Amino acid sequence: MSQTMKKAMRVLDLFSLERPEWGVSEVAKALGFPKSTTSELMSDLAAQRLLSRATKGRYRLGWRLFELSQTLLDTTEFRVEARRVMEELVGCWRETVHLAVLDGVQAVYVEKLQPTPAVKIWISRTGARLPAHCSGVGKVLLAHSKWEHVATLFEDQGMPQLTPNTITTLDVLDEELEQVRERGYAYDHEETLVGLCCVAAPVYGSGGEAIAAISLSVPAYRFRSNESDYTAAILDAARRISENAGVKLEESPDHEMEVQGT
């Protein structure tokens, strides 16, 4: 990757919900770039509609990013296949359903459906990223990744504690992921957000690999009294999405889904 591209990506990565607008001087100071270089770079990004000018010398993310993200989502086959199953799940259970993929050691939410009215879960909007070690979808996807790679990334990036229940050590996470692999699904017991639990299961691609994870997110007081029912529902949904992609799955007596013929 060229140095200019690396610098451009670092600029774009600064923009967030908490801080959606940046000035040239602020970006230069934050990244340690010369102000003249920063001004030219941000002007070039604006010319390509990756940034948009808010006021003189200040910028926000540009609409081209939205257009590109919509193209990615609308042409991602498993997401299209998953949406119908997710809609049925929401209609049946009246709870929030998420679909996520793994990027490094972060879960990226590519789809989110919720009933009306719904418990507001602001941290998991479509396009949001969360540390994978504390979410159900994240644990499922980490469990299907090479542990050596996962451990190296966490050692470098850390394991932030979002609630008192969040796993914060590699040893405990290793044990947790082994359990996820054995049973075929993962729980988040108020590890991402106090008062919220979820159960997640893997969505398999045609090659038998876990390409995504689907979850039901439920207020803790409802989840605990119906945990087994929610678990059975999410496993069935994950199986149906996977089979729509041409994957043959067989359910074991303990509800674990096993990929057949791979």
N, C-alpha and C positions, 0 to 999 in steps of 0.2 A: 504494500500500500504506500502510495506516495506521501511525502511529508505534508503536502497541502491537503490531501484527503484526510489524513489523521487529524490535522488541526481543525478542519471543518467538522468532523465528527465530534471532537471535543467541545466545540462551540454548541452544536445542536444538543449534546447531552446535558448542557447546563439548564435547559428549559424544563420546567416542571410545573405541576399544579400549584405548588407553594410559591413558585417564582416564575410566572409565565412571560415576564418582560425583562429584557436586559438592555443596558446601554453599552456603547462601545468601550468606554473607559472601565466599566464594571467587568466586562468580559476579559479585557486585557489584563486587569489586575488579578482576576480569579485564576486565569490560566498562565499568567506570566509571559504573555505575548507583548511585543511592541504595539503601541497604540495604532501606529500607522498600518501595520500589518493586519491588525484586528479589524480596523475600519474597512480596508480593502476586501478582506475575506468576507465580512458580513454583508458588504455591498454586493459582492458576487453571489452570495447565497440568496440574497433578496432578488437579484436579477433572474435567478433560476426558480423563484417562488418557493424556495425551501425556507426562507424567512420572509416576513412582511414588515414594513416600516410602520411603527405605531405613531410615534412623534419624532421630532428631529433627533437623530442620533440614537433612537431606541427601537428595539425590534421584538417581534413575537414570531412564533413558528408560522410558516407559510402553509397555504391551503394545498399546495402540491403534495405535501406529506400526507394529508388526509386522503387525497385522491389515490395516492400510491397504496396506502394502507387498505383502502376499500377494495382496490383491485386485488391485492394479496388475499384478503379475506374471502372475496367473492369467487376466487378461482382456486381456493384451497379445498380439495375434494372432500376430505374427511369432515370438514366443518359443515359443508353443504349437507352431507349425509347425516350429520349429527343433529342438525337443527330440528328436524321433524321429531326425532326421538326425545329431544330436550323439551320441545313444546308439549308433548304428551306427558312427560314427567312432571312438568310444572302444573299442567291441568289436573293431574291426578292427585298430587301431593300438596299443591299450593305452597311450595317452598322454592327457594332460589337454586338454580342449576348453573354450574360453571363448566366451561371446557377450556383446558389449558395445555400448553406445550412447554418444553424445557429449553431454556437458553442458558448454558453454563450451569449455575446453581440457582437460577431464578426461574420461577414459574411465570409464564406470560399468559394472561387471560385473553383468549381469542374469541370467546363468546360468553354471554351472560344473559340468562332469561330469568325473569322473576314475575310472580303473580301480582295482581292489584287487589287490595293494597298489599304491600310487602314490607318486610323488615329491611331498612336501608343498610346496605353493606357497601360503604363508599370506597373502601380500599381495594375492591376487586372489580372495578369497572373494566369494560373491554379495552384492551391495550395496556392495562396496568401490569406492573411487575411486583412480585413479592418473593422474599427469600424462600427457597423451596423446602428448607428443613423444617418449617413450622406449619405448612399447609398440607391438607390431604392430597391434593393433586400433585404438589411438589414431591411429597414422599413417595408416591406411586412411581413417578418418573425417575426419581433418584434411585429407587430400588431396581430399576431396569438399566441403570448406567454402571459403568465400571467404577468400582469403589476407589481404586487408586487415583483415578482422574477426579472424582468427586472430592476426595479428601484433600488433594492438592489445591483445588480451587477454594475450598473452605478455609484452609490454612492461610491462603493469600487474602481472601476477602472477608473472613470473619463470619461469625454466626450470631447476628443481632438477636437480642431477647425482646420480643414484642409484648409478651405477657409473662406472668410468673410461671406459666406452664410450658414455655418454649424450651425446646432442647437446645443446649448451648455447648455441648462437648461432642467431639467426634466419636468417642467410645459409645456413648449413649445412642447417638444417631445410627451408628453401625448396627447395634443391636435392634433398634427400631426397624431399620430397613430389612433386616433378615426376617423379622416377623411379617413385614408387608409382603415379602416374596413368598413366604410360606402360606399365608392365608389368601393372597390375591387381591387385597384391598388395604386402604390406609384410613386412619382416623386423625382428625384434628380436634382434640378435646380442649377447646379454648386456648389454643397455642398461638393463634394469629390475632384473635380478638376476644376479649373477655365477654362471656355471654353467648358466644357462637361456637357451634360444633359442626363438623362435616364428616362425610364418608366419601371416599373417592375410589375409583377403579380404573384400570388401564384400558385404552382403546388401541387395538392392534391393527397394524398395517398389513398389506398383502404378503409381506415378507416375514410376518410373525413378530415383528418388533413393536414395542410400545411407542406409538407415535403421538399420543395425547393422553389426557386423563379427564374424566368427567366426575363431577361431585354434586352432592346435595348439601346445601348449607342451611342449617336449622338452628333456631334459638336453643340454647343448652337445655332449658327446662322441658322442651318438647322432645329433644333428641334423646335424652337419657331414657325416657319411658318407652320409646319406640325404636331403639337403636337397631335391633335385628331386622325390623321391617324396612327401615331406610337402607340398610346394607343390602338386603335382597333386591330392593328396587334399583339401586345404582348398579349392582352387578348385572341385572337383567338389561338395563339400558346400555351399559358398556358392551355387553355381548351382542346386542342387536346392531349397534353401530359398527362393531367389528365385522359382523357377518355380512352387513350391507357392503362392506369393502372386500368381501370374498374370503374372509378368514373363517375357518372351521374351528369352533370352540366346543369343548365338552365340559359339562359341569360336574365337579366331584361332589361327594356326599356332604362336604363341609362348605359348599357353595363356591369353592375356588374355581376360577375359569382357567382351563388349560388349552394352549394352542395345539391344534392337531396338524400333523403332516408337515411340520417345519423343522 
